[in-house]
Amino acid sequence: MLANPRVLAKLRAELDEVVGLERCVEPCDIARLPYMQAVVKETFRKHPPAPLLIPHMSWEACQVAGGYTIPKGTRLIVNAWAIGHDPEVWKDPEVFMPERFLGRMGGRPPT
């Protein structure tokens, strides 16, 4: 946030308008703070708390992008950091841009 004064100013303006200066943010305020929600989602996209998700196991054989076959019972490790930084999925993935999540259900990336 400190490296993005534009984002910080926009977030502060939203907080001042919705919450005001006299009290702290409460859980009931979250639904009325869409820009703050977008900032949190963008933060987790760029800096996931667990870059590698816990191992999963495939229940059945399947094919994935690139024509690779994943056999049944294979242990899979998902690289959440790489997904959040994939230029084929995200426009300018290295840029902190919370606006990419505004107006999207569940914060799905643009298609």
C-alpha positions as CSV (number, residue, x, y, z in Angstrom):
1,M,0.0,0.0,0.0
2,L,2.8,2.4,0.8
3,A,4.2,1.8,-2.7
4,N,0.8,2.6,-4.2
5,P,-0.3,6.1,-3.0
6,R,-3.2,6.2,-5.5
7,V,-4.6,2.9,-4.1
8,L,-4.1,4.1,-0.5
9,A,-5.8,7.4,-1.2
10,K,-8.8,5.7,-2.8
11,L,-9.1,3.2,0.0
12,R,-8.9,5.9,2.7
13,A,-11.6,7.9,0.9
14,E,-13.9,4.9,0.8
15,L,-13.2,4.2,4.5
16,D,-13.9,7.8,5.5
17,E,-17.1,7.9,3.5
18,V,-18.5,4.6,4.8
19,V,-17.1,4.2,8.3
20,G,-16.1,7.8,9.1
21,L,-13.4,8.9,11.5
22,E,-15.1,8.3,14.8
23,R,-15.1,4.5,14.9
24,C,-13.3,1.4,13.7
25,V,-14.4,-0.9,10.8
26,E,-16.9,-3.5,12.0
27,P,-17.9,-6.7,10.3
28,C,-21.2,-5.2,9.2
29,D,-19.3,-2.6,7.2
30,I,-17.5,-5.0,4.9
31,A,-20.3,-5.4,2.5
32,R,-20.3,-1.6,1.9
33,L,-16.5,-1.5,1.3
34,P,-16.0,-3.0,-2.2
35,Y,-12.7,-1.3,-2.8
36,M,-11.3,-2.6,0.4
37,Q,-12.5,-6.1,-0.6
38,A,-10.7,-5.7,-3.9
39,V,-7.5,-4.5,-2.2
40,V,-7.5,-7.6,0.0
41,K,-8.1,-10.0,-3.0
42,E,-5.3,-8.3,-5.0
43,T,-3.0,-8.6,-2.0
44,F,-3.7,-12.3,-1.7
45,R,-3.3,-12.7,-5.5
46,K,0.2,-11.1,-5.4
47,H,1.3,-12.5,-2.0
48,P,-0.6,-15.7,-1.2
49,P,-0.2,-16.7,2.5
50,A,0.7,-20.2,1.3
51,P,2.5,-20.1,-2.1
52,L,2.3,-23.9,-2.4
53,L,-1.1,-25.3,-1.3
54,I,-1.2,-28.5,0.8
55,P,-0.8,-31.6,-1.3
56,H,-3.9,-33.0,-3.0
57,M,-4.5,-36.4,-4.5
58,S,-6.2,-37.1,-7.8
59,W,-9.3,-39.2,-7.4
60,E,-9.3,-40.3,-11.1
61,A,-7.1,-40.0,-14.1
62,C,-7.5,-36.8,-16.1
63,Q,-5.9,-34.7,-18.8
64,V,-4.8,-31.1,-18.1
65,A,-3.6,-28.2,-20.3
66,G,-0.7,-29.1,-22.4
67,G,-1.9,-32.7,-23.0
68,Y,-0.4,-34.0,-19.7
69,T,-2.1,-37.0,-18.1
70,I,-2.5,-37.1,-14.4
71,P,-2.9,-40.8,-13.2
72,K,-5.3,-41.7,-10.5
73,G,-3.7,-41.5,-7.0
74,T,-1.1,-38.9,-8.0
75,R,-0.1,-36.5,-5.3
76,L,-0.5,-32.9,-6.6
77,I,1.1,-29.7,-5.3
78,V,-0.6,-26.5,-6.5
79,N,1.6,-23.5,-7.0
80,A,-0.8,-20.7,-6.0
81,W,1.9,-18.0,-6.5
82,A,2.4,-19.0,-10.1
83,I,-1.3,-19.0,-10.8
84,G,-1.6,-15.4,-9.4
85,H,1.4,-14.3,-11.5
86,D,0.4,-16.0,-14.8
87,P,0.4,-13.4,-17.6
88,E,-1.9,-15.6,-19.7
89,V,-4.5,-15.3,-16.9
90,W,-3.8,-11.8,-15.5
91,K,-3.2,-8.6,-17.4
92,D,0.0,-7.0,-16.0
93,P,0.4,-9.6,-13.2
94,E,3.2,-7.7,-11.4
95,V,1.2,-4.5,-11.1
96,F,-0.9,-4.0,-7.9
97,M,-4.3,-3.2,-9.4
98,P,-7.3,-3.8,-7.1
99,E,-9.6,-2.5,-9.8
100,R,-9.3,-5.9,-11.6
101,F,-11.6,-7.3,-8.9
102,L,-14.3,-4.7,-8.9
103,G,-17.6,-5.8,-10.4
104,R,-16.6,-9.5,-10.6
105,M,-18.3,-12.2,-8.7
106,G,-15.9,-14.0,-6.5
107,G,-12.9,-12.0,-7.8
108,R,-12.5,-14.2,-10.9
109,P,-9.8,-13.0,-13.3
110,P,-10.8,-11.5,-16.7
111,T,-11.2,-14.1,-19.4
